[in-house]
Amino acid sequence: MGFPLPENIEELKDLIGSEVSALRSAVRRAADRSATPTPGDDVTAPIQLLTPAPALPTRNRSGTDCLCSTHDRGATGTCAVLGAIPASAVLLEPVHDETGAVRDFRIVAGNRIRSAEWLEAPHRQVGQRFLEARPGAAASGLLAALADVVAGGGPLEGRVVDYTEQRLGRLHRAPLLYSAALCGEQVLATWWPVQSQTELLTIDAQYLASLGWGNWDLLSGKVTWSEGLSRIFHADVRMPWPLEQLCDALLPDDLTAFAEFLTSVLAGEEPAWTRIRFLVLGEVRTLDLLGRPVAGTDGRPWALNLVARDLTPQIRSRRRLAETELETDRLRRQARAERRVADALREALLPTHSEALAAVGLTVAASYRPAEPDAAVGGDWYKCRLLPDGRVLVAIGDAAGHGLDAVARMSQQRHAVAGLAQTGASAGEITTWLNELVCSDPSEQTATVVTGHIDETRTLHWADAGHPAPILLRDGHARPLHTDKRGPLLGALPGYAYETTTTQLRPGDLLLLYTDGMVERRGEDVTKGIERLADLVSRSPAAAPPADLIDMILADPDQAGHEDDACMLAIRLE
């Protein structure tokens, strides 16, 4: 395919059509020279969006045209065309409880296609309750998904349901692919079996990696999409888009890039790659496209294979982080006017440690230094207290930004950690819940935190969300604690599950938790600041109280002139 780059979408579609027509004409001429064409063949038919042919109603046992046995002869409602659907299909009527919620469905109509040998054909279950006909629907989550369709949650598209049912004392299992949509006040549901474990894993892999692939046969006009590509474009896998319809979804600014991409693919350049934006259901989706031609017997490209990776979630997260950084900078510029907070507020929000800790063999000291001397408190915070179950909660965090807004978020996060710790949850679970709290904040600010517990065996169980790891001083040597389970900033990735790291402590150990204001310097890698702080901690006299260690750190000239709030929490195990 070689042509001048188009100036608009219609020109691109016209050029694609003309090139495809030329290809078909060339192939037809070659076929005419080698054999007499079969009467009725028409290889020059234009590519069209495939449309299912009208289905003829199937008569049921009662002699009517409708599969539900409730309509008059000759009825052609929705249930009359179920027999034309090439998958198991039912029409469901919602059954509501006294509150109006959907608690079951009644099977109004069904076709004769069985999705598994041990499952009855849908038409034999007309009139039954759905949970009676499909008792495994509740445990598999299928009933709740169909209820969401009724409640306005949108259609169900290609959901894999691991359906399990007990029959005659034996458990039967079948992975099924369900789709459903509202049909008036009823629900039309279809399903077909996932043919193999390999197919099931392929569908899951496409979902997890946001991948999909498709094939466009330029001669026949047939288009084949994977489940992943159908999910990306919110299209029915049985009704994939031809190239012309794909062009209609292009953003105008990406027209030239897409045209150059198609030119490269059909010219045989492998691999051809580009990044293109499409408008899908009102949302801009950014895709990485990788394509290659499939050559025919004459060496010309007879088909086109494309692999797409959806970058929309990553770009959305990056944009959110960039916006957070801009907001943080804005807050820092106006911090001087907002951070006039009374000393009483600092004591209320960052109190000294409890004397109860001494009773369990812990000596604790803490320090908080705002970036500006006249500010009482900012976004940094710490927490150290004895819990009712005998564990000691230790936590330190940094809410992004400065000023009163940062103080409000700091207070919210600090009190949330204290409350969540009362549940007995692990450090990873507490951090996961705290992340959901920060993600739901309309300010869209991020935060970092280290949360943990010291139990009665002197074991530290801790989780890290984008925060510098604690420093452990043992036998005169100081080093940051190692973990391969460090998670992202709070507020960056909704739904992220943080994990817990376990570190065994010994009598005489000293643990230093700190915020990044202690180690970050403009133009310097933060790892150098951490190494500098660890070296300073190593010079602490043996058995020195935590308060003396903090005083020594604050007195060091390298710690002067910090540009951000700085907080430290030192804990010695006796």
N, C-alpha and C positions, 0 to 999 in steps of 0.2 A: 504494500500500500504506500504510494508516494503521492502526496498532494500538498498544495499550499495550505498553511495553517488557517483554519476558519476564524471568522470574526464573531460568530455567535453560535448558539446551540443548534439552531435549525440548519445552519451551513454544515456543521459537523455531522449531524444526522443524515443530511443529503449526501455528503461525501462518503460516509460509511455505506449507505444504501447503494450508491453508484459503484463503489469498489466491489461490494459483494455481488452485485449483478454482473459486473465484468468477470469476476472469478467464475460464477456459475456458467456464464456464456462460454468461457474458455473450456471449462470441463465438459460442457455439453458438446462442443465442437469436437473435442478429442474423443468423446464416447461415440459420436456419430461416425467418425472415421473408422472405428474398430468394431462396431456392432450396430445393428438396427435398434433404435430405441423402442422400448415397450410402449404400446399405445396407452395414452392417458397420463404418461409421466410428464411432470412439469417441474424441472429442476430450477427454473427461473422464478418460481413463486417467491414473492418478497417475504422477509422475516416478519412474523407477526407475534404479538403477545398471545400465547396459547389460551384458548377459552374452551372450557368443557362443553361438549355437545349436549343439547337438551336430553334429559333422561326420560325414557319411557317408563311409565308406572308399571310396577309388578303386581299381578293379582295375588291376593292372599287366599287362604282356604275358603273363606266365605264368599269368594267370587267378586269382591269389590276391588277397585284399583288402589285403595289406601291401605298401608301396612299396619295401621293401628286398629283396624276393625271397628272403628267408631263413626266413620263418615259414610255418607251415602255413596252408592256406586257412581264412579266417574269423578270422585273428588280428586283434586290435584294440589292439595296443600303441601306443606313442607314434608310431612311424613310420607307423601306419595312418591317422593323422589329418593327416599333413603336407599332403595334398591340399586340405584345408579352409583352410589358412593363406593369406591373400591377399598373399603375398610369397614370394620365393625362400626356401626353407627346407631345411636338411639336419640329419641326426642324425649327430654325429661321435663316434667312439670314440678316446680318447687313445692315442697310441703313445709309450711311455716309453723312455728310454735306460737304460744300466746304473746310473746314479745315481738313477733314479726321476723325473728331470725330463721334462716333456713336450717332445718334439722334433718331433712331427707328429701328425696325426690320420688316421683311416681313415673314409671316407664310408660310413656304414651304410645310410642311406636319404635320399631327396630327392624333392621334388615337381617339377612340370613348369613352373614359372613362371621365365621368363628375365628377368634384371634388365637386360640389354643385348643388342643384336643379335649382338654378337661373342662373347658368353659363352654357353657351352653350358648347357642346362637341367640343374638338379642331379640329376635322376633318371638322366641318361645317364652320370653320373660315380660311381655307386654302386660300391663296391669299390676305388676308387682312393685313393691317399694324397692328403691335402688339398693339400700343396705340389705334387703332380703336377697336380692339377686346377686349382689356383689358385697358380701360381708367383710371383705378385706379393704373396702374403700375408706373406712374411717382410719384404721391404723396406718395406711399408706399415705395419708394426707390428701387423697383424691377428693373425698367429700368436701373438705375445707376449701380446696382449690375451685371446685365447681360452685360452692356457695359464694366465693369471692367474685366469680363471673356474674352471678345474679346481683350481688351488691354493688356492681358498677366498677369492679376492679379491672375491667378490660378482658379481652379474650385470652384463653389459655392456648399457648402456642408451643407445641412440640415438647411437652413436659414428660420426662421419663419417670414412670411410676413402677416401683418394684412391688408388683402385686402378689400377695401371698394369701392363700385360702386353704382351710382344712376341709377335706371331703372324705367321708368314710374312714375316718381315723388316720388319714395321711395328709401331709402338708404338700401343697402344690404351689409352684412359684413361676411367674412369667414377667419379665421386664416388658412393659408396654409403653408406647409413645402416644400420649393423649393430647388432643386439641379440642377446644370447646368455645362456643360463642353464644350470645343471646340470640334468640329467634322469637321476636315478639316478647311475650312474658315467659317463654320456655327456653330451654337450653338444648342446643344441638351439640352432641358430643361424639367424637370419632376417636378410634384408637386402632393401632396395629402393632404387631409384635416387633420388638427389637430382635433382629434375626440371630445375632450372635453376641457373645461377650466382647468380641473385637469391635463390633459396631457400637455397642454401648460405651466402651472406653473411648472410641473415636469421637463420639458426640460429647462426652464429658471433657475430653482434651480440647476440643474446639471451644467449648464454653470457658474453660479455665484460662486458656491462652488467648481468648478473643480472636480466634482464627476462623477462616472459612475459605472455601475454594469453589470455583465454578468452571464449566466448560461451555463454550459457544461454538456449535457446529455451523460454520458459515455456509455450507452447501444446503443442508436440510432445514436450517433454522431452529433446530432443537437446542434447547438450553437446559443444562443440568447444574443444580446448586447443591452444596452440602448443607446440612442442618446449621452449621456455624454461619455460613454466608446468609442464609435465610433469616437467622436471628439478628445479624448485624443490620440488615435492611428492613426488618420487620415485615417480611414477605412470606407467603406460603411456599414451602419447599417444592410443592407440586405446581406452582405457578411462578417460576423464576422470571427475571426480567431479561428481555433482549437488550442488545447494546444500545438501541435507540432510547429505551426507557431508562437505562442507566445514565445516558447523557442528560435526560430531563432532570435528574436529581443533582447534577453538578452545580456547585457554586460558580457564578459567572467568572470570578477572578481565577478559577482553576481550569478554565476551558483550554487555554493554550498548553498547560502542562499535561492535561489528559490526552489531547490530540497528539502531542509529541510522544507520549507513552505508547499509544496505539500504533503510531508509525514505527516506533522502535521494535515493538513486539512482532508486528506483521512483516517487518523487514528482516526478521531472523536474528536480531540482537539478543543474546542470552547472557545473563538474565537482564531483562529490562525492569527498572524499578522507579517508582515515583511515590510521592505523598499527595493525596487528593482529598478534598473535602466535599462531602455530599450533604444535602438537606433531606433528612429522613424524618417524616412526621413532625416537622417544625423544629427539629434539633440538628445542629451541625455536627456531623460525625467525621472524624479525621481518620483516614485509612492509609496504611502502607500497602501498596500494590506491587506484586511481583508477577510478571507474565512471561509466557513463552508461546510461540506458535507450534501447531501440530501440522507437520508437512504432509501433503498428499503424495500420490504416485508421481506427479509432475514436479515435485519439489516446491510447489507454492503452498502457502499456509491455508489449509482447508478448515482449521479449527483454532480456537484460542483458549488457552488455559490461564486462569488468573488465581492467585492466592492473595487473600486480603487479611491484614491484621488491624483490628480496631484499636486505635490509640486514644479514643475519646476519654476513657476514664483516667489514663495517665496525664493527658493534657489538662483535664479538669483539675486534677490534684496539683499539677505544677502551677497552673494559673492561680489556684487558691493559695499556694505557698508564696507565690510572687506578690499577690495582693496583700498577704499577711505581712511580708517584709516591708512593703510600701507603707502599710498602716503603722507598723512598728516605727519606721523612720519618722512618720508624721507625728506620732505620739512623743517621740524623743525630742523633736524640735519644740514642742509646746510643753515639755515636762517642767521647765523651770517655773512656769506660772501655776502649775497644778499640784506640785508636790510639797505644799506647805501643810504637812500633817502633824498633829500634836504628838508629843512624846507618850502621852497616855494611850493613843491609838496603837503605837508600836508595842507597848507592853501588853495591851489587850489581845492583839493578834499574834505576837511572837513572844509568849511568856517564857520565863526561865524554866529549866527542867524541874520535874517533880522530885521531891525528896524520897518518894517511894522507890525510885530506881536504885537508890543506894542499898535498899533492903535486899535486892536481888543481885547485888554484886556488880553494879555498873556505876561508874563515875562519868558524869556528862558535863560538857560545857558547850556554849554556843556563842556565835557572834554574827551580827548583821551590820553591814556598812553600806549605806546608800551611795550611789555615784556622786550625788551632790550633798555636801555637808548639811545643808539646811532642810533636807527632806527626811522626814521621820521614818518612812517605810515605803516600799515599792512592790514589785512583783515577786521577789524572792521570799521563800518561806521554808520552815522546817517543822517537824513534829517528832517528839520522842516521849512516849508515855507507857506506863504499865497497863496491860489489858486485863480484863477480868479472868481470862483463861490462863494467866501466868506468862504469856508471851509479852515481849516488849516491842512496840511499834516504833520503827525508825523510818523517817521519810524526809526528803528534801526536794524542793521543786522551784521552778521559775516560770511564772506566767508572763507571756510576751508583752512588751510595752512598758510604759511608765505612767506615773500620775495616778489620779483617783480611779480611773477605769481599771488599771492594772491591779490596784489595791483590792478592788471589788472582786476581780477574777481570782486573785491570790487567796482571798478569804474564802471564796466559794470552794476552791479546790482543796484547800487545807482542811476545811470542816468536812468536806465530802470524804476525804481519806480517813479522817478520824471516825466518821460514822460507818463507813464500809468496813473498817477494821473490826468493828464490834460483831460482825456477822460470822467471824471465824474463817473467812475466805482466805485463799492463798494470795501471795503478793501479785502473781500474774492476773488472777481474777479481779483483784482490786484495781489494778492498772487498766485492765480491759474496760471495766465499768466507768472508771474515771475518763477514759478516752471518749466513750459515748457521751458523757456529760459535756466535755469540751467541744465535741463535734456538733452538738445541738445548740451551742451558744451562737446567737445571731450575729455576734461581733466577728465570728470566723477567725478569732485569734488562736494561735497555737500555744503550747506549753511543753516543758520537759519535767520529768520527775523520776526519782528513784524511791521505790517503796519496798519495805521489807519487815521481817520479824526476826527477833533473836529469841529462840525457844529455850527451854530449860536445859537442853543438852549443849548449849552454847553454839548452836548452828544458826547461821544467817541464811534466811530464805528471802531472796530479793529479785525484783524485776526492774528493768531499765527502759524508759521511754525517751530516747534521744538525749539523755543526760550523761555528763561525765561520770565514769564509774568511781565508787568509793576507793580511797587509798587505805591499804592495810599496813600498819607498822608492826613488824614482828622481828625480835632479836636484832634490832638496830638497822633493819633493812625495810624500806618502804616501797610499795609497788601498787599500781591500780589493780583492783580485782578483775580477774578474767571472766568474760562471758561471751558465748557465741549466740546468745538469745536476746541481744539488744534490739529493741523495737523502734519504730519511727516516733516522731514527735506526736504528742497528744493533739488531736484535732486534724491530723493530716489524712488519716485513712480510716473512715468509719468502718466498724465491724472487724477491725484487726484484733487478733487474739494474742495477747502478750503471754510470755512464758516465764516460769520461775527458775532462777539459778540458785543452787545450794552451795554455800561456802562454810566449811568447818572452822570455827574460831577456837582459840586457846586462851587460858588464863595469861594475863599480861599483854595480850594483843590490844592495839589501839586502832580504832576505825575512824577515819575522817571522811565525812560527807561534805560536799561543797557545791556551789553553783558556778556557772561558767564565768562569772565576773572575776573569779580568783585566777583564772588561767588564760583568758582571752586577751590578746593585745592586737591592736590594729597592725595589719600587714604581716602577722606572724602566725604560723601553723599552730593550732591549739594543742597539738601533741607536745610541742616544745614547752608550752606553759604547764602542762600536766607533769612533764619530766622535771621542770624546775621546782614545782610544788612538792613532788615526791622526794626530790633531793633535800629540800629544806626540812621536810618531816623527818628524814633519816638522821638529821643532825640533832634531833631532840634528845636531851639526856634520858638515860634509861629510867623507867618508872616515873617519868615526869607527869604530873597531873594534866588532864586535858586542857584546863584553863591556861597552864603555862605554855603548852604547845601553841594554842591560839594566839597568846600574847607574842610569842616568838615570831610567828608567821606575820602578824600585823606589823611588827617592828622592822621586818626585813625591807630594805630599800626597794627591792624589785617588786614588792607588792604595793608600792605607792602609785598614785596616779591612775587607778583603774577607771575605765570608762563606763562600767555597768555596775548595777547593784551586786554585792558580794555577800554570800552567807556561808557559814561553816557550822558543822555539828560534829563534835569530837566525843567518842565513847571509848572508855577503857574498861576491859573486863578484868575484874580482880580475881 
